[in-house]
Amino acid sequence: MTNLVAPITYLMYVDGETIPIEDSMTMGNHLDNDVIVPGEDVADFHVRIDLAERGPVFIPLSGNTLNLNGVETDKPVQVIIGDVVTVGQTTTQIGMEIEHASEAEAWSLYAELGEDSYPIVGEVSVGRTDSADITVIDHHISRFHARFVERNNFIWLQDLGSANGTRVNGLPLIGGGLLFHGDIISFDKINFQLIGRGGDLTPVQQFEEPHKGTTVAPPQAPTDSTEFIAADGEDRQPFDAPLLKVPVLNEIGAFLLGASQPVDGTVFRIAIGDSVIGRAEDCEIFVDDASISQQHAQLSMKPEGVSLTDLMSTNGIKVNGIDASSSTLQDGDIIRIGRVSFVFKNMSDEDIEPHEFLGRLQPWVIGAALAAGILLLAIVSF
C-alpha cells in the first residue's frame, strides 16, 4: 500500500498550533503522544493517526471515541481537508499544504449510463433531492448521499452517512478520501467516473473494467467444529490443534495461520508496514468468504509490534473472543474476522529446536553433507 501522498502535506490545526500529519502518530493524555490532549475524558493513548494513500485515518484505540463533524464514533474513519475532529474537549481541523501542483487543470464527473457530465468545482453535493448539485433519481440513493470538495485542483469525496454507502473502485469509502484521475465512484450501484483534464494526464478508457460492489452476507455459524479459548496473560490456553503444528514449526517471523475454512492451514506472512485483510482481490491478505468485507481489517507491522485494526467492517473482528476495534497482537492470539479464524504467530529462530531447524534445510544441502561423510569414511577405510 502507498502510505504517503507526495503532492500534499496534511496538517492539523490544534489550539493555534499547526502540526504536520506524519506516517503514524498518536493523540492522548500521556506525554509520550505526538499530540498531547488534556482532559479527564481523554485516555493516555486515545487515537492513532495513520497516513494512507487517500488521506489521514483516525483510529480510536481500546474502545475510545472521537467526534467527526459532530458525529461520535468508535470506529476508524478517514478524513478530508476541512473536517473537524474533536477528542475530549480539544478540537482539531484538517488542512493541507501543497507540495506539488495538481496534474489536472479541471475535473469532470461522467455518468456510466448516458452522456451526462458534471464539472467539479468548489463543493458539489450528490443526492436524491432536487436540492443536491448532482441529483441522482434512485430510491437507494440518500437525499444527501455524498459531497465532492475541490481545492487547488485536488478532489476529495466524502460519504455523508448514506444508507447504502459510497465506493471508490469497488471499495467502501469510510469517511472521505482523495480521488485520482480515472477513479470509478459508486453511489450504491450507480456508477460515475472522475476524469481530469490538462497537463500530462494519460487518457483513460471510461468505465474500463469497473469493480463491482458486493453485498456482504450476514454472520453465519462457523463451518469448523473446533472452539478456541484464550485468556489474557499467563492463563492463555495453548493453541495445540495437531493440524497446526507442522506449519507453525516451519515458519519464521510474523504471520497469520488459517484456523478455519476457507483458509484452514494457510500461512499468511505479514510484511513490514500496512497490510489489508479483505475480500477485494487487491488486498494484501485476500480471503474469499462472504462474511469478510471488501476491506475488512488492517495489520500494521512496526518495530514495536503488530497491531490489528477494524476498517468499519460489517461483521467486525474478535481477538481472543472479545470484540475489538484495534488491538496490539501477541504470539498465540486467536483472531476471528467475520466467521473466519486465524492464529497470530511471531516466531524467531530461538523458537525452533535444533532438530526442527535441520528439518528446514533444503534437501540438497542435507544430501551434500551425507555424501561428504560417506566419501570421508571411504578415504579413512582405504
Protein Blocks (a to p, Z undefined) as FASTA:
>chain_A
ZZbdfkbccdddeehiacdddfbdcddfbfkbmbdcedjkbcfblbccdddfkbccddde
ehiacdeehiacfbdcdddehiacdehjbccddddddfbdcfbfbdcdddfbdjbdcdde
hjadddfbfkbmbdcddfkbcfblbdcddeehiacdddehianopaeehiacehiaddde
hiacdehjaccddddeehjbdcddehiaiacddddddddddfbfbdcdddehjllccdfb
fklmmmmmmpgcjddddfbdfkgoiacdddehjddddfbfkbfbdcddfkbcfblbccdd
dfkbccdddehiakopaeehiacfbdcddehiacdehjaccddddddfklpcfklmmmmp
cfklmmmmmmmmmmmmmmmmZZ
